[in-house]
Amino acid sequence: MITCPICNSGNLTEVTGKFGKYFVCSNHPLCRAKCRSISGEPDIGSLVSRCPDTILTFNNSEIKLALLKIAQLAYPEHVIPAFIVILKPRESRRVHGLWFYPQQNQISKIFIFNLSRKYEYTLATCIHELAHHCQHMIEGKTNHKRGFYEILQHLRITAHNHGFINIVETYNQIDSNDRKKLEKYFGQPQMLANNKADFYIFRVDLPNSKSPLETQGYIYSYKELNWVKSVPTSNVFEEIDLLEHNYPEYTYEIINNREHSVGSIYFCIVSASQPIHPDVLREHGFIQDEINGWIKQIKAKDYKRTIALCMKINAKPVFKGYVPKTNTKERAYKSIIEVKTKDQQVCPQCNSPLVLTTGKFGRFYSCSKFILGCKYTKPVEE
């Protein structure tokens, strides 16, 4: 067995994946080291791994891995029960997160809201919900009594010591009831040393989930729509040379991990039925889409600013946290019947041809521009 050179505690184990055999560390997911397999032996020269204790992208799996590592570091004597994390693109003044009991044959769920806040604040909310999960693991129940806050404090200090959050910076952003109880039981938070690792984050602006960057150790962020990779300080210039030589057309930025923050993407949608001049929407960065109306991609931290903008132009927006289904003009108009026969029935709303359609309750006429937003239907006359 070959010891993993990244964590020095696990062993490199051969596994079979979608694209063939490769080696991973036996401590996965705590250690994310992996390398190619050549004739059943690990190719150490191709070994890639992210730097420790890093959240590179703002998505469900990344937050889950961070919480799992915090829980395992805080309670090494326990086997942490399985759970999933779901980031919800919803802003709420009353609720930042929820933890749901594991139902029969199911696992616990952690829901997180208010993604427009700084990611450390969101992670602090995640730790609160993780405390419910750990208390249920230890006591078989959960509540908001002293036992819960002892677990929460232990998890927060563990997360702080390993560079996930800063206790003092995030203290004013946690729930007021939590602050009162933490002060009652443990006093005011003290400034503690934070051993956040010193390395760099490379962020490549390429909104395409298929790229040769994947073979270079980059991972794609579906929330931020770019490729990211953590690089030790000693390898920064080597990584710059690789990008400049192999991918000169890509634009990228380099951020020190101590200044690094991750965010989420919202899609602001304004329906085409709202009485707003198209030029006004285009002027403010909206793009026309035949299915949704008008779409603007924003960073979650700009949520309040976008709300103010929509109020200024009298728009009533809807926000989604994923890429909404879109339809280009070329594809949409291919489905429209342009030739009208002599006896062709016409839609009274948009003057387009009606087509005979079969639905759940039988046959009826619908507008041929249904895909473009006209919802007119008409029953078949017997």
For each residue, the residues with C-beta under 8 A, 3 or more apart:
1: 11 12
2: 11 12 42
3: 8 9 10 11 12
4: 7 8 9 10 11 12 25 26 27 31 33
5: 8 33 44 47
6: 25 31 33 47 49
7: 4 10 25 27 30 31 33
8: 3 4 5
9: 3 4 27 31
10: 3 4 7 25 26 27 28 31 33
11: 1 2 3 4 25 26
12: 1 2 3 4 23 24 25 26 33 35 42
13: 23 24 25 26
14: 21 22 23 37 40 42
15: 21 22 23 24
16: 20 21
17: 20 21 22
18:
19:
20: 16 17 37
21: 14 15 16 17 37
22: 14 15 17 34 35 36 37
23: 12 13 14 15 34 35 36 37 42
24: 12 13 15 28 33 34
25: 4 6 7 10 11 12 13 28 31 32 33 34
26: 4 10 11 12 13
27: 4 7 9 10 30 31
28: 10 24 25 31 32
29: 32 65 68 69
30: 7 27 69 72
31: 4 6 7 9 10 25 27 28 49
32: 25 28 29 49 50
33: 4 5 6 7 10 12 24 25 47 48 49
34: 22 23 24 25 47 48 49
35: 12 22 23 42 43 44 45 46 47 48
36: 22 23 42 43 46
37: 14 20 21 22 23 40 41 42 43
38: 41 42 43
39:
40: 14 37
41: 37 38
42: 2 12 14 23 35 36 37 38 47
43: 35 36 37 38 46 47
44: 5 35 47
45: 35
46: 35 36 43
47: 5 6 33 34 35 42 43 44
48: 33 34 35 216 217
49: 6 31 32 33 34 217
50: 32 54 56 217 229 230
51: 54 197 199 230 231 232 257
52: 197
53: 69 162 163 164 196 197
54: 50 51 197 199 201 230 257
55: 58 62 63 66 119 123 164 262
56: 50 62 201 219 221 228 229 230 262
57: 62 219 220 221 222 223 224 228 262
58: 55 62 63 87 115 119 221 223 224 262 263 264
59: 62 63 87 221 222 223
60: 63 64 84 85 86 87
61: 64 65 85
62: 55 56 57 58 59 65 66
63: 55 58 59 60 66 67 85 87 112 123 126
64: 60 61 67 68 83 84 85
65: 29 61 62 68 69
66: 55 62 63 69 70 123 126 164
67: 63 64 70 71 83 85 110 126 127 130
68: 29 64 65 71 72 80
69: 29 30 53 65 66 72 73 162
70: 66 67 73 74 127 130 155 158 159 162 164
71: 67 68 74 75 80 130 133 134 155
72: 30 68 69 75 76 80
73: 69 70 76 158 162
74: 70 71 134 154 155 158
75: 71 72 78 80 134 137 138
76: 72 73
77:
78: 75 137 138
79:
80: 68 71 72 75 83 133 134 137
81: 102 107 108 133 136 137
82: 107 108
83: 64 67 80 102 107 108 109 110 133
84: 60 64 107 108 109 110
85: 60 61 63 64 67 109 110 112 126
86: 60 109 110 111 112
87: 58 59 60 63 112 115 223 264 321
88: 111 112 113 115 321
89: 115 264 266 300 319 320 321 322
90: 113 114 319
91: 113 114 116 303 319
92: 95 96 113 114
93:
94:
95: 92 98 113
96: 92 112 113 114 122 125 128 175
97: 110 111 112 113 125 126 128 129
98: 95 110 111 129
99: 108 109 110 111 129 132 133 142
100: 103 108 109 110 111
101: 108 136
102: 81 83 106 107 108 136
103: 100 106
104:
105:
106: 102 103
107: 81 82 83 84 102
108: 81 82 83 84 99 100 101 102 133 136
109: 83 84 85 86 99 100
110: 67 83 84 85 86 97 98 99 100 126 129 130 133
111: 86 88 97 98 99 100 129
112: 63 85 86 87 88 96 97 115 122 125 126 129
113: 88 90 91 92 95 96 97
114: 90 91 92 96 117 122 125
115: 58 87 88 89 112 122 263 264 266 300 321
116: 91 264 266 300 301 302 303 304
117: 114 121 122 173 301
118: 121 122 173 261 301
119: 55 58 122 123 261 262 263
120: 123 124 164 165 166 169 170 261
121: 117 118 124 125 170 173
122: 96 112 114 115 117 118 119 125 126
123: 55 63 66 119 120 126 127 159 164 165
124: 120 121 127 128 156 165 170 173 174
125: 96 97 112 114 121 122 128 129 174
126: 63 66 67 85 97 110 112 122 123 129 130
127: 67 70 123 124 130 131 152 155 156 159 165
128: 96 97 124 125 131 132 152 174 175 178
129: 97 98 99 110 111 112 125 126 132 133
130: 67 70 71 110 126 127 133 134 155
131: 127 128 134 135 148 151 152 155
132: 99 128 129 135 136 142 148
133: 71 80 81 83 99 108 110 129 130 136 137 142
134: 71 74 75 80 130 131 137 138 151 155
135: 131 132 138 139 141 142 143 147 148 151
136: 81 101 102 108 132 133 139 140 141 142
137: 75 78 80 81 133 134
138: 75 78 134 135 151
139: 135 136 142 147
140: 136
141: 135 136
142: 99 132 133 135 136 139 148
143: 135 147 148
144: 148 149 177 181
145: 148 149
146: 149 150 181 185
147: 135 139 143 150 151
148: 131 132 135 142 143 144 145 151 152
149: 144 145 146 152 153 178 181 182 185 186
150: 146 147 153 154 185
151: 131 134 135 138 147 148 154 155
152: 127 128 131 148 149 155 156 178 182
153: 149 150 156 157 182 185 186
154: 74 150 151 157 158
155: 70 71 74 127 130 131 134 151 152 158 159
156: 124 127 152 153 159 160 165 167
157: 153 154 160 161 167 192
158: 70 73 74 154 155 161 162
159: 70 123 127 155 156 162 164 165
160: 156 157 163 164 165 166 167 192 194
161: 157 158 192 193 194 195
162: 53 69 70 73 158 159 195
163: 53 160 194 195 196 197
164: 53 55 66 70 120 123 159 160
165: 120 123 124 127 156 159 160 169 170
166: 120 160 169 170 194
167: 156 157 160 170 171 189 192
168: 171 189 191
169: 120 165 166
170: 120 121 124 165 166 167 173 174
171: 167 168 174 179 189
172: 179
173: 117 118 121 124 170
174: 124 125 128 170 171 178 179
175: 96 128 178 179
176: 179 180
177: 144 180 181
178: 128 149 152 174 175 181 182
179: 171 172 174 175 176 182 183
180: 176 177 183 184
181: 144 146 149 177 178 184 185
182: 149 152 153 178 179 185 186 189
183: 179 180 186 187 188
184: 180 181
185: 146 149 150 153 181 182
186: 149 153 182 183
187: 183
188: 183
189: 167 168 171 182
190:
191: 168
192: 157 160 161 167
193: 161
194: 160 161 163 166
195: 161 162 163
196: 53 163 257 258
197: 51 52 53 54 163 257
198: 233 256 257 258
199: 51 54 230 231 232 233 256 257
200: 230 231 232 233 236 254 255 256 257
201: 54 56 228 229 230 231 254 255 256 257 260
202: 218 228 229 230 231 239 243 252 253 254
203: 226 227 228 252 253 254 255
204: 213 218 226 227 228 243 247 250 251 252
205: 226 250 251 252 253
206: 211 213 226 227 250
207: 225 226
208: 211
209: 220 222
210: 214
211: 206 208 214 218 220 227
212: 215 216 246 247
213: 204 206 216 218 227 229 247
214: 210 211 218 219 220 227
215: 212
216: 48 212 213 229 242
217: 48 49 50 229
218: 202 204 211 213 214 227 228 229
219: 56 57 214 227 228 229
220: 57 209 211 214 226 227
221: 56 57 58 59 224 225 226 227 228 262
222: 57 59 209 225
223: 57 58 59 87 262 263 264 265 321
224: 57 58 221 228 262 263 264 265
225: 207 221 222 265 297
226: 203 204 205 206 207 220 221
227: 203 204 206 211 213 214 218 219 220 221
228: 56 57 201 202 203 204 218 219 221 224
229: 50 56 201 202 213 216 217 218 219 239
230: 50 51 54 56 199 200 201 202 257
231: 51 199 200 201 202 235 236 239
232: 51 199 200 235 236
233: 198 199 200 236
234:
235: 231 232 238 239
236: 200 231 232 233 239 240 254
237: 240 241
238: 235 241 242
239: 202 229 231 235 236 242 243
240: 236 237 243 244 254
241: 237 238 244 245
242: 216 238 239 245 246
243: 202 204 239 240 246 247 250 252
244: 240 241 247 248
245: 241 242 248
246: 212 242 243
247: 204 212 213 243 244 250
248: 244 245
249:
250: 204 205 206 243 247
251: 204 205
252: 202 203 204 205 243
253: 202 203 205
254: 200 201 202 203 236 240
255: 200 201 203 259 260
256: 198 199 200 201 259 260
257: 51 54 196 197 198 199 200 201 230 260
258: 196 198
259: 255 256
260: 201 255 256 257
261: 118 119 120
262: 55 56 57 58 119 221 223 224
263: 58 115 119 223 224 299 300 301
264: 58 87 89 115 116 223 224 299 300 321
265: 223 224 225 297 298 299 300 321
266: 89 115 116 297 298 299 300 303 306 319 320 321
267: 295 296 297 298 319 320 321 322 323 324
268: 286 295 296 297 298 306 310 317 318 319
269: 292 293 294 295 317 318 319 320 324
270: 274 276 281 286 293 294 296 310 315 316 317 318
271: 274 292 293 294 316 318
272: 288 293 294 373
273: 293 373
274: 270 271 293 314 315 316
275: 314
276: 270 280 281 313 314 315
277: 280 281
278: 281 282 288
279: 282 283
280: 276 277 283 284 313
281: 270 276 277 278 284 286 288 294 313 315
282: 278 279 285 286 287 288
283: 279 280
284: 280 281 296 309 313
285: 282 296
286: 268 270 281 282 294 295 296
287: 282 294 295 296
288: 272 278 281 282 293 294
289: 292 293 294 295 324 326 327
290: 326 327 328 329 332 371 372 373
291: 324 325 326 327 332 371 373
292: 269 271 289 295 324 325 326
293: 269 270 271 272 273 274 288 289 373
294: 269 270 271 272 281 286 287 288 289
295: 267 268 269 286 287 289 292 324 326
296: 267 268 270 284 285 286 287 306
297: 225 265 266 267 268
298: 265 266 267 268 302 303 306
299: 263 264 265 266 302
300: 89 115 116 263 264 265 266 303
301: 116 117 118 263
302: 116 298 299 305 306
303: 91 116 266 298 300 306 307 319
304: 116 307 308
305: 302 308 309
306: 266 268 296 298 302 303 309 310 317
307: 303 304 310 311 317
308: 304 305 311 312
309: 284 305 306 312 313
310: 268 270 306 307 313 315 316 317
311: 307 308 314 315
312: 308 309
313: 276 280 281 284 309 310
314: 274 275 276 311
315: 270 274 276 281 310 311
316: 270 271 274 310
317: 268 269 270 306 307 310
318: 268 269 270 271
319: 89 90 91 266 267 268 269 303
320: 89 266 267 269 324
321: 87 88 89 115 223 264 265 266 267
322: 89 267
323: 267 326
324: 267 269 289 291 292 295 320
325: 291 292
326: 289 290 291 292 295 323
327: 289 290 291 331 332 371
328: 290 331 332
329: 290 332 333
330: 333 334
331: 327 328 334 335
332: 290 291 327 328 329 335 336 371 372
333: 329 330 336
334: 330 331
335: 331 332 368 371
336: 332 333 352 368 369 371 372
337: 340 353 355 368
338:
339:
340: 337 344 346 353
341: 344
342:
343:
344: 340 341 353 354
345: 353 354 365 378
346: 340 351 352 353 354
347: 350 351 352 353 354 367 368 369 374 376
348: 351 376
349: 367 374 376
350: 347 367 369 374 376
351: 346 347 348
352: 336 346 347 367 368 369 374
353: 337 340 344 345 346 347 368
354: 344 345 346 347 365 366 367 368 376 378
355: 337 365 366 367 368
356: 363 364 365 380
357: 363 364 365 366
358: 362 363
359: 362 363 364
360:
361:
362: 358 359 380
363: 356 357 358 359 380
364: 356 357 359 377 378 379 380
365: 345 354 355 356 357 377 378 379 380
366: 354 355 357 370 376 377 378
367: 347 349 350 352 354 355 370 374 375 376 377
368: 335 336 337 347 352 353 354 355
369: 336 347 350 352 372 373 374
370: 366 367 373 374 375
371: 290 291 327 332 335 336
372: 290 332 336 369
373: 272 273 290 291 293 369 370
374: 347 349 350 352 367 369 370
375: 367 370
376: 347 348 349 350 354 366 367
377: 364 365 366 367
378: 345 354 364 365 366
379: 364 365
380: 356 362 363 364 365
381:
382:
